[in-house]
Amino acid sequence: GLNTFISDVFSGIITTPGPHQLACFRDDVVFLIYLYQRRIYPVSKSRSRDYGAPNRKKPKGKPHED
């Protein structure tokens, strides 16, 4: 997000060619789509992690001392 913001600022301050300004705008659109999808499709907590390892819930009691 910070990189997108910085490129927009410099694209506005420094005279840049049209294709570069379009590329910055395209990056903004892609970033906004990413944020929108992240908001509407939350990560399922019951889903297994990478490589098929299940999510393990931490025990609620005190840890065992050996």
Secondary structure, 3 states (H helix, E strand, C coil): CHHHHHHHHHHHHCCCCHHHHHHHHHHHHHHHHHHHHHHHCCCCCCCCCHHHCCCCCCCCCCCCCC
